[in-house]
Amino acid sequence: MSAAGVRSSFSVVVSLVLIRAVRAGIDEGHAPGVSTAEAKRIKELEQENRELKRANEILKRAASSFGAELDRPSVRGCGPRRERVADPDLQVRGRQSLVMVGGR
């Protein structure tokens, strides 16, 4: 190996050692900066945020789609409407006939 190759390899090793030393100082709280654990947690939270935004967008689209579907008149709703009965002894059977329950 030539002198230039050795020098190049040596400078790479020195650079890596310096980077690791700086990183260790930050992780131990001796130097200012974001620790490795904090950086990992931030990355995880950003990923989760992206996923939640995507899910939220899907839910918004689905809700607007279902809302538009509910605004259209239905074929089933075209017949006569049944009235709600306030008396619990009366029931609605069929479309409009009232029948006494319990023989009253």
Z-matrix of the N, CA and C atoms (Angstrom, degrees):
N
C 1 1.440
C 2 1.528 1 108.23
N 3 1.307 2 115.42 1 138.31
C 4 1.463 3 120.12 2 -177.93
C 5 1.528 4 110.43 3 -78.44
N 6 1.314 5 114.73 4 166.96
C 7 1.463 6 121.10 5 179.92
C 8 1.526 7 110.61 6 -62.64
N 9 1.343 8 117.33 7 -37.48
C 10 1.469 9 120.98 8 179.57
C 11 1.530 10 110.19 9 -65.94
N 12 1.328 11 117.05 10 -39.27
C 13 1.467 12 121.10 11 179.10
C 14 1.513 13 111.77 12 -65.70
N 15 1.331 14 116.57 13 -41.00
C 16 1.458 15 121.19 14 178.68
C 17 1.523 16 109.63 15 -65.57
N 18 1.318 17 116.24 16 -43.12
C 19 1.461 18 121.26 17 179.71
C 20 1.524 19 110.35 18 -62.09
N 21 1.328 20 117.34 19 -42.67
C 22 1.456 21 122.17 20 -179.89
C 23 1.531 22 110.22 21 -64.03
N 24 1.323 23 117.02 22 -46.34
C 25 1.466 24 121.03 23 179.57
C 26 1.523 25 110.32 24 -63.30
N 27 1.322 26 116.75 25 -41.46
C 28 1.452 27 121.81 26 -179.74
C 29 1.522 28 111.14 27 -63.79
N 30 1.343 29 117.70 28 -39.89
C 31 1.464 30 120.46 29 -179.20
C 32 1.532 31 110.79 30 -68.58
N 33 1.322 32 116.49 31 -32.80
C 34 1.472 33 119.35 32 177.53
C 35 1.526 34 109.20 33 -66.86
N 36 1.323 35 117.23 34 -44.14
C 37 1.463 36 121.46 35 -179.84
C 38 1.522 37 110.01 36 -63.28
N 39 1.314 38 117.32 37 -43.74
C 40 1.463 39 120.93 38 179.37
C 41 1.521 40 110.13 39 -62.58
N 42 1.325 41 117.44 40 -41.48
C 43 1.464 42 121.12 41 179.34
C 44 1.527 43 110.70 42 -62.02
N 45 1.328 44 116.68 43 -43.80
C 46 1.458 45 120.11 44 179.41
C 47 1.530 46 111.80 45 -64.18
N 48 1.318 47 115.75 46 -40.07
C 49 1.474 48 119.81 47 178.59
C 50 1.518 49 110.01 48 -64.54
N 51 1.315 50 117.96 49 -41.78
C 52 1.471 51 121.31 50 178.95
C 53 1.534 52 111.18 51 -64.47
N 54 1.315 53 116.04 52 -43.20
C 55 1.470 54 120.23 53 179.47
C 56 1.520 55 109.92 54 -61.36
N 57 1.342 56 116.05 55 -44.90
C 58 1.469 57 119.71 56 179.63
C 59 1.527 58 111.69 57 -65.99
N 60 1.313 59 117.48 58 -35.93
C 61 1.467 60 121.00 59 178.85
C 62 1.525 61 110.58 60 -66.23
N 63 1.320 62 116.48 61 -42.60
C 64 1.464 63 120.66 62 178.33
C 65 1.523 64 109.41 63 -64.53
N 66 1.337 65 116.91 64 -45.08
C 67 1.465 66 121.79 65 179.96
C 68 1.533 67 110.51 66 -60.52
N 69 1.326 68 117.58 67 -41.78
C 70 1.465 69 121.59 68 178.73
C 71 1.528 70 110.76 69 -63.61
N 72 1.316 71 117.21 70 -39.52
C 73 1.464 72 121.02 71 177.46
C 74 1.516 73 111.60 72 -62.83
N 75 1.313 74 116.85 73 -40.71
C 76 1.470 75 121.27 74 178.69
C 77 1.526 76 109.65 75 -67.48
N 78 1.350 77 116.85 76 -46.79
C 79 1.466 78 120.68 77 -178.84
C 80 1.525 79 112.29 78 -61.85
N 81 1.320 80 117.14 79 -34.12
C 82 1.459 81 120.65 80 -179.99
C 83 1.523 82 112.69 81 -84.75
N 84 1.323 83 117.39 82 -5.80
C 85 1.458 84 121.39 83 177.85
C 86 1.510 85 114.53 84 87.04
N 87 1.325 86 118.03 85 10.21
C 88 1.464 87 121.50 86 -179.76
C 89 1.529 88 111.96 87 -84.01
N 90 1.319 89 117.08 88 -22.37
C 91 1.460 90 121.50 89 -178.82
C 92 1.528 91 108.65 90 -126.64
N 93 1.339 92 116.90 91 149.69
C 94 1.466 93 119.07 92 178.89
C 95 1.526 94 110.60 93 -71.22
N 96 1.327 95 115.45 94 148.79
C 97 1.457 96 120.67 95 178.13
C 98 1.515 97 110.94 96 143.44
N 99 1.319 98 115.48 97 177.68
C 100 1.458 99 122.45 98 -179.47
C 101 1.523 100 108.06 99 -92.27
N 102 1.337 101 116.17 100 125.19
C 103 1.463 102 119.79 101 -178.91
C 104 1.525 103 110.98 102 -70.23
N 105 1.309 104 115.09 103 165.71
C 106 1.466 105 121.03 104 -179.73
C 107 1.521 106 110.37 105 -61.33
N 108 1.330 107 117.60 106 -43.07
C 109 1.461 108 121.38 107 -179.64
C 110 1.527 109 110.90 108 -64.66
N 111 1.343 110 116.68 109 -41.75
C 112 1.464 111 120.42 110 178.41
C 113 1.519 112 111.29 111 -65.12
N 114 1.320 113 117.01 112 -41.41
C 115 1.465 114 120.84 113 179.38
C 116 1.526 115 110.47 114 -63.31
N 117 1.328 116 116.50 115 -40.48
C 118 1.469 117 120.48 116 178.62
C 119 1.523 118 109.90 117 -64.59
N 120 1.330 119 117.28 118 -43.93
C 121 1.470 120 121.43 119 -179.44
C 122 1.528 121 110.89 120 -64.98
N 123 1.313 122 117.33 121 -40.60
C 124 1.473 123 120.90 122 177.71
C 125 1.526 124 110.17 123 -61.68
N 126 1.315 125 116.56 124 -43.03
C 127 1.468 126 120.85 125 179.37
C 128 1.529 127 110.76 126 -62.20
N 129 1.349 128 117.05 127 -42.51
C 130 1.466 129 120.84 128 178.14
C 131 1.525 130 111.56 129 -63.82
N 132 1.332 131 116.84 130 -42.44
C 133 1.463 132 120.87 131 179.94
C 134 1.526 133 111.98 132 -66.10
N 135 1.335 134 116.52 133 -37.91
C 136 1.468 135 119.71 134 177.18
C 137 1.520 136 110.62 135 -64.78
N 138 1.327 137 117.75 136 -39.56
C 139 1.470 138 121.93 137 177.58
C 140 1.532 139 110.04 138 -64.07
N 141 1.322 140 116.48 139 -45.52
C 142 1.464 141 120.79 140 179.10
C 143 1.525 142 110.57 141 -62.17
N 144 1.328 143 116.89 142 -40.21
C 145 1.459 144 121.75 143 178.11
C 146 1.526 145 111.23 144 -61.17
N 147 1.337 146 116.50 145 -44.12
C 148 1.474 147 119.98 146 177.71
C 149 1.520 148 110.90 147 -60.98
N 150 1.336 149 117.32 148 -43.06
C 151 1.465 150 121.17 149 -179.49
C 152 1.529 151 110.89 150 -64.98
N 153 1.330 152 117.66 151 -41.43
C 154 1.459 153 121.10 152 179.45
C 155 1.524 154 111.69 153 -66.61
N 156 1.322 155 116.87 154 -39.16
C 157 1.472 156 119.74 155 176.92
C 158 1.524 157 110.70 156 -63.22
N 159 1.329 158 116.35 157 -40.27
C 160 1.468 159 120.83 158 179.04
C 161 1.530 160 110.03 159 -65.01
N 162 1.325 161 117.48 160 -45.64
C 163 1.466 162 121.10 161 178.73
C 164 1.524 163 110.69 162 -63.06
N 165 1.320 164 117.09 163 -40.36
C 166 1.460 165 121.27 164 178.56
C 167 1.523 166 111.32 165 -61.86
N 168 1.312 167 116.41 166 -41.76
C 169 1.467 168 120.70 167 178.49
C 170 1.527 169 110.85 168 -63.57
N 171 1.329 170 117.05 169 -41.15
C 172 1.470 171 121.03 170 177.99
C 173 1.523 172 109.90 171 -62.95
N 174 1.329 173 117.42 172 -44.15
C 175 1.461 174 120.90 173 179.75
C 176 1.526 175 111.83 174 -64.82
N 177 1.325 176 117.51 175 -38.44
C 178 1.471 177 120.51 176 177.24
C 179 1.519 178 110.92 177 -62.18
N 180 1.332 179 116.36 178 -43.63
C 181 1.469 180 119.80 179 179.25
C 182 1.516 181 111.13 180 -64.54
N 183 1.328 182 116.51 181 -41.90
C 184 1.460 183 120.02 182 179.40
C 185 1.528 184 110.62 183 -64.48
N 186 1.321 185 117.20 184 -42.78
C 187 1.460 186 120.94 185 -179.82
C 188 1.525 187 111.12 186 -63.31
N 189 1.322 188 116.94 187 -41.58
C 190 1.467 189 118.78 188 179.86
C 191 1.525 190 110.16 189 -69.12
N 192 1.318 191 117.26 190 -33.84
C 193 1.459 192 120.89 191 177.59
C 194 1.523 193 110.58 192 -66.24
N 195 1.338 194 117.22 193 -45.78
C 196 1.454 195 120.55 194 179.02
C 197 1.522 196 110.78 195 -68.01
N 198 1.327 197 117.62 196 -35.89
C 199 1.453 198 121.13 197 178.13
C 200 1.517 199 111.52 198 -63.31
N 201 1.318 200 116.94 199 -41.03
C 202 1.463 201 120.90 200 178.27
C 203 1.524 202 109.78 201 -66.13
N 204 1.327 203 116.59 202 -35.53
C 205 1.460 204 120.90 203 179.21
C 206 1.526 205 110.44 204 -66.94
N 207 1.316 206 117.99 205 -37.24
C 208 1.457 207 121.34 206 179.95
C 209 1.519 208 112.26 207 -72.00
N 210 1.315 209 118.29 208 -24.88
C 211 1.464 210 121.52 209 -179.99
C 212 1.525 211 112.50 210 -73.84
N 213 1.340 212 117.13 211 -22.39
C 214 1.462 213 120.15 212 -179.99
C 215 1.526 214 110.03 213 -75.63
N 216 1.347 215 118.25 214 143.46
C 217 1.472 216 119.65 215 177.05
C 218 1.526 217 109.75 216 -67.80
N 219 1.323 218 116.06 217 141.22
C 220 1.459 219 119.25 218 179.93
C 221 1.514 220 109.59 219 -96.69
N 222 1.301 221 116.45 220 154.92
C 223 1.457 222 122.13 221 178.86
C 224 1.523 223 109.45 222 -71.99
N 225 1.324 224 116.97 223 -35.62
C 226 1.460 225 121.33 224 -179.24
C 227 1.520 226 112.05 225 -65.05
N 228 1.297 227 118.55 226 -30.82
C 229 1.459 228 121.66 227 -174.75
C 230 1.515 229 114.39 228 -82.43
N 231 1.340 230 120.07 229 13.26
C 232 1.460 231 122.42 230 -174.38
C 233 1.517 232 113.31 231 -86.24
N 234 1.339 233 120.17 232 -19.09
C 235 1.464 234 122.92 233 -177.26
C 236 1.510 235 111.66 234 -76.02
N 237 1.378 236 116.42 235 -179.73
C 238 1.465 237 119.64 236 178.55
C 239 1.517 238 110.80 237 -64.78
N 240 1.317 239 116.45 238 145.86
C 241 1.471 240 121.48 239 -177.87
C 242 1.519 241 110.16 240 -87.18
N 243 1.310 242 115.79 241 143.38
C 244 1.457 243 121.02 242 175.10
C 245 1.524 244 108.52 243 -85.46
N 246 1.286 245 116.02 244 141.30
C 247 1.450 246 121.62 245 176.99
C 248 1.529 247 108.43 246 -86.45
N 249 1.295 248 117.48 247 141.94
C 250 1.464 249 120.20 248 174.26
C 251 1.530 250 108.12 249 -77.40
N 252 1.316 251 116.54 250 137.26
C 253 1.454 252 121.89 251 -176.71
C 254 1.527 253 108.47 252 -100.97
N 255 1.334 254 116.36 253 128.75
C 256 1.453 255 120.58 254 -178.69
C 257 1.520 256 111.74 255 -77.70
N 258 1.331 257 117.50 256 -29.33
C 259 1.457 258 122.06 257 -178.38
C 260 1.527 259 108.82 258 -79.07
N 261 1.360 260 119.62 259 122.74
C 262 1.463 261 120.80 260 -177.64
C 263 1.523 262 113.19 261 -69.40
N 264 1.347 263 118.62 262 -15.87
C 265 1.460 264 120.67 263 178.22
C 266 1.516 265 112.66 264 -79.07
N 267 1.321 266 117.98 265 -10.67
C 268 1.460 267 121.56 266 -179.64
C 269 1.522 268 109.28 267 -103.22
N 270 1.318 269 116.56 268 139.44
C 271 1.457 270 121.64 269 176.01
C 272 1.513 271 108.86 270 -125.88
N 273 1.292 272 115.58 271 155.13
C 274 1.451 273 120.62 272 175.79
C 275 1.509 274 107.69 273 -96.56
N 276 1.321 275 115.97 274 124.18
C 277 1.464 276 120.31 275 176.49
C 278 1.512 277 107.17 276 -124.15
N 279 1.311 278 115.36 277 139.11
C 280 1.456 279 118.91 278 -175.57
C 281 1.511 280 108.65 279 69.44
N 282 1.326 281 115.76 280 -141.39
C 283 1.449 282 117.92 281 -177.40
C 284 1.515 283 113.11 282 -94.47
N 285 1.342 284 118.31 283 -44.70
C 286 1.452 285 118.06 284 -172.44
C 287 1.527 286 114.16 285 -137.25
N 288 1.316 287 119.36 286 1.86
C 289 1.464 288 119.65 287 -175.33
C 290 1.516 289 110.77 288 -85.96
N 291 1.317 290 116.16 289 135.16
C 292 1.452 291 123.09 290 176.51
C 293 1.515 292 108.80 291 -100.14
N 294 1.295 293 117.88 292 133.81
C 295 1.451 294 121.97 293 -178.59
C 296 1.527 295 108.16 294 -127.82
N 297 1.312 296 117.23 295 136.42
C 298 1.457 297 120.78 296 177.10
C 299 1.517 298 108.93 297 -75.05
N 300 1.323 299 116.07 298 139.79
C 301 1.456 300 122.10 299 178.93
C 302 1.516 301 108.02 300 -106.66
N 303 1.295 302 117.76 301 136.43
C 304 1.463 303 120.99 302 176.57
C 305 1.501 304 113.36 303 83.35
N 306 1.313 305 120.07 304 12.73
C 307 1.478 306 123.10 305 174.67
C 308 1.503 307 114.70 306 75.36
N 309 1.283 308 121.14 307 18.61
C 310 1.474 309 122.81 308 178.56
C 311 1.482 310 111.44 309 -84.79
